[in-house]
Amino acid sequence: MRLPATAMIVGVLALGAAACTGNADGSTDNGSGDNGGSSQADASSPLQHPTSLVGVTGKNDAFTISMSDEHGAPISNIAAGTYKLTVHDDSSIHNFHLAGDGVNEITSVGDIGDQSFTVTFKPGTYTFVCDPHASTMNGHFRVS
């Protein structure tokens, strides 16, 4: 049986909407010059539903830094609002510094462990860096 084109489009759109359960789109710079091999969705569409974000710096003393949604997907655009940010600072030679409009959260170089912050994002661009290695360990995302 052949469906009319309109019915097929409506079906595809419905499946796409059902699959959109708050997973992030986009990527961050891990200092390697690539986007970690992740596929990017439309960077102009903000992530709508996460309540938690995760930052990671210096896993196994590597020169990497990232920010992702609660499912581990890198973020490039999220909706304005309040989020719980858990930072896994896994190296004594790195830190995690998140900055932007009204936000300035930092873990300490020398300290290892997890820290949680409550962060309220306003529309704009936010950056995260390892301060001692900012030229290679950095990323950014938009809030809309």
Helices and strands as residue ranges (DSSP letters): H 5-19, E 52-57, G 59-61, E 65-69, E 77-78, E 81-89, E 97-100, E 103-106, E 113-121, E 124-129, G 131-133, E 138-143
